[in-house]
Amino acid sequence: MLLNPKFIMKGLYMGIMMFGAFHLTKLSIALFGAGIASRLSKPKLVRETSKLHSNNYFTLPFVFAKKHYLMKMKKSEKDLLEGVILDKKLEDQLREISYAIINRKKHYAPCKNMMFYGPPGTGKTLFAKKLAM
């Protein structure tokens, strides 16, 4: 019976089907888990964002209240570059950018896309964070 070609072919067929079913199930579970994780967890590359993220659903009302409170506080143009030491010419350029960003809602203007470049340690990230706040 073990040397019967039909039995051997059925055994190979069943082995291949079980192998395929196992790996298909494993891949499906991994993809499903990655989809759930991407919807519920904080993205890996995004460290600071305006989007509300929390692993604990009970803290979301507090996170929302904090964001709402910070949005209510009016930031003036003079507060924007507070604590940033810059060259006068560069400070004027950055103030012009910051005025445009702050006043864009008043004038129903679209957001500007900006790209900061330069050597490390020159304050690009610091200004972007201040501008985002």
C-alpha positions in Angstrom: 0.0 0.0 0.0 2.8 2.4 0.8 4.4 1.8 -2.7 1.1 2.5 -4.5 1.7 5.6 -6.8 -1.9 6.9 -6.2 -1.3 6.8 -2.4 2.1 8.6 -2.8 0.5 11.3 -5.1 -2.3 11.8 -2.6 0.1 12.1 0.2 2.3 14.6 -1.6 -0.9 16.6 -2.6 -2.1 16.6 1.0 1.3 17.6 2.3 1.6 20.5 -0.2 -2.0 21.7 0.6 -1.3 21.6 4.4 2.0 23.5 3.9 0.2 26.1 1.8 -2.7 26.4 4.2 -0.4 26.8 7.1 1.7 29.6 5.5 -1.4 31.3 4.0 -3.0 31.4 7.5 0.2 32.7 9.0 0.5 35.4 6.4 -3.1 36.4 6.7 -2.9 36.7 10.5 0.3 38.8 10.2 -1.4 41.1 7.7 -4.5 41.4 9.8 -2.5 42.2 12.9 -0.4 44.8 11.0 -3.6 46.5 9.8 -5.1 46.6 13.3 -1.8 47.9 14.7 -1.5 50.6 12.1 -5.0 51.9 12.9 -4.6 51.8 16.7 -1.0 52.5 17.4 1.3 55.5 16.9 3.2 55.3 13.6 6.9 54.5 14.0 8.2 57.5 12.0 5.9 60.0 13.6 7.2 61.1 17.0 5.3 64.3 17.4 2.1 65.0 15.6 -1.1 67.0 15.9 -3.1 63.8 15.6 -4.5 62.4 18.9 -2.9 59.1 19.8 -3.2 57.1 22.9 -2.9 53.4 23.7 -5.2 53.9 26.6 -8.8 54.9 25.6 -9.6 56.2 29.0 -6.9 59.0 28.7 -8.2 60.3 25.3 -10.6 62.8 26.9 -7.7 64.3 28.9 -5.5 64.3 25.8 -8.3 66.1 23.9 -8.8 68.6 26.7 -5.1 69.4 26.8 -5.0 69.9 23.0 -8.1 72.1 23.1 -6.7 74.2 26.0 -3.4 74.7 24.1 -5.3 75.7 20.9 -7.3 78.3 22.9 -4.2 80.0 24.1 -3.4 82.7 21.6 0.2 82.6 20.4 1.5 86.0 19.3 4.2 86.6 16.7 6.6 87.8 19.4 6.2 84.5 21.4 6.9 82.4 18.3 10.7 82.9 18.2 11.2 83.3 21.9 14.3 81.4 23.0 15.7 81.1 19.5 18.9 82.9 18.9 19.3 83.9 15.2 21.2 86.2 12.9 19.1 89.4 12.3 18.6 88.7 8.6 17.6 85.1 9.2 15.3 86.1 12.1 13.5 88.6 9.7 13.0 85.8 7.2 11.6 83.4 9.8 9.3 86.1 11.2 7.9 86.7 7.7 7.2 83.0 7.4 5.7 82.8 10.9 3.4 85.9 10.2 2.2 84.2 7.0 1.4 81.0 8.8 -0.3 82.7 11.7 -2.4 85.0 9.5 -3.3 82.5 6.8 -6.6 81.5 8.5 -7.7 85.2 8.6 -7.2 85.5 4.9 -8.4 82.0 4.0 -5.1 81.3 2.3 -3.8 77.7 1.7 -0.9 76.4 3.8 2.6 76.9 2.6 4.8 74.0 2.0 8.3 74.6 3.4 11.5 72.7 3.4 14.3 73.6 5.8 17.8 72.6 4.9 21.2 73.2 6.3 23.9 71.6 8.4 23.0 69.8 11.6 22.5 71.9 14.7 21.3 75.1 13.0 17.8 75.1 14.5 15.7 73.7 11.7 13.8 71.3 13.9 13.5 73.9 16.8 11.9 76.4 14.4 9.6 73.8 12.9 8.4 72.8 16.3 7.9 76.4 17.4 6.0 77.1 14.2 3.9 73.9 14.6 2.9 75.0 18.1 
